[in-house]
Amino acid sequence: MIVMVICGGDGGGESEFVDGGDDGYGDSGIVMVVLVEMVLVMVVVVMMVIMMVVVMIVVMVVAIVVVMVILVEMVVVVMAVYFW
């Protein structure tokens, strides 16, 4: 509804909603609403994909750090046993 108010297609500003197009601008408001909604949906999808990629990268980094810590601990234990 806010989007329709922002780009209401009556052109003259006498009504704040999309009207039937008595002055030739009525349908452009609906098109603008559809375009804005498509852009918003695309932005949301892109944000979700970026968040998923960031989460995957963080999980990979955490997994690599955990594996490195485990390997370092194993090496330390082996060295301690070897040089005991």
C-alpha positions as CSV (number, residue, x, y, z in Angstrom):
1,M,0.0,0.0,0.0
2,I,2.9,2.4,0.8
3,V,4.4,1.6,-2.6
4,M,1.1,2.4,-4.3
5,V,0.9,5.7,-2.4
6,I,4.5,6.6,-3.4
7,C,4.1,5.9,-7.1
8,G,0.4,6.2,-7.5
9,G,-0.4,6.4,-11.2
10,D,-3.0,9.1,-11.3
11,G,-0.4,11.7,-12.3
12,G,-2.3,14.7,-11.0
13,G,-2.1,13.7,-7.3
14,E,-5.8,14.0,-6.7
15,S,-6.0,10.5,-5.4
16,E,-3.2,8.6,-3.6
17,F,-4.1,5.2,-5.0
18,V,-3.8,3.8,-8.5
19,D,-6.9,4.8,-10.4
20,G,-8.4,3.5,-13.7
21,G,-6.2,5.7,-15.9
22,D,-8.5,8.6,-16.8
23,D,-5.5,10.7,-17.6
24,G,-3.4,8.1,-19.3
25,Y,-1.2,7.5,-16.3
26,G,-3.3,5.0,-14.3
27,D,-1.7,1.8,-15.4
28,S,1.9,3.1,-14.9
29,G,1.3,3.1,-11.2
30,I,0.4,-0.6,-11.2
31,V,3.5,-1.3,-13.4
32,M,5.6,0.7,-10.9
33,V,4.2,-1.3,-8.0
34,V,4.9,-4.6,-9.8
35,L,8.5,-3.4,-10.7
36,V,9.1,-2.2,-7.1
37,E,7.8,-5.5,-5.7
38,M,10.0,-7.5,-8.1
39,V,13.0,-5.4,-7.2
40,L,12.3,-5.9,-3.5
41,V,11.9,-9.6,-4.0
42,M,15.2,-9.7,-5.9
43,V,16.9,-7.7,-3.1
44,V,15.6,-10.1,-0.5
45,V,16.7,-13.1,-2.5
46,V,20.2,-11.7,-3.1
47,M,20.5,-10.8,0.6
48,M,19.5,-14.4,1.6
49,V,22.0,-15.8,-0.9
50,I,24.7,-13.5,0.5
51,M,23.8,-14.5,4.0
52,M,24.0,-18.2,3.1
53,V,27.4,-17.8,1.4
54,V,28.7,-15.9,4.5
55,V,27.4,-18.6,6.8
56,M,29.0,-21.3,4.7
57,I,32.3,-19.4,4.6
58,V,32.2,-19.0,8.4
59,V,31.3,-22.6,8.9
60,M,34.2,-23.6,6.6
61,V,36.6,-21.4,8.5
62,V,35.5,-22.7,11.9
63,A,35.8,-26.3,10.6
64,I,39.3,-25.6,9.3
65,V,40.3,-24.0,12.6
66,V,39.0,-26.9,14.6
67,V,40.8,-29.4,12.3
68,M,44.0,-27.4,12.6
69,V,43.7,-27.3,16.5
70,I,43.0,-31.1,16.6
71,L,46.1,-31.7,14.3
72,V,48.3,-29.4,16.5
73,E,47.1,-31.1,19.6
74,M,47.8,-34.6,18.1
75,V,51.3,-33.4,17.0
76,V,52.0,-32.1,20.5
77,V,50.8,-35.3,22.1
78,V,52.9,-37.4,19.7
79,M,56.0,-35.2,20.3
80,A,55.4,-35.4,24.1
81,V,55.1,-39.2,24.0
82,Y,58.1,-39.4,21.6
83,F,60.4,-37.2,23.7
84,W,59.2,-38.5,27.1
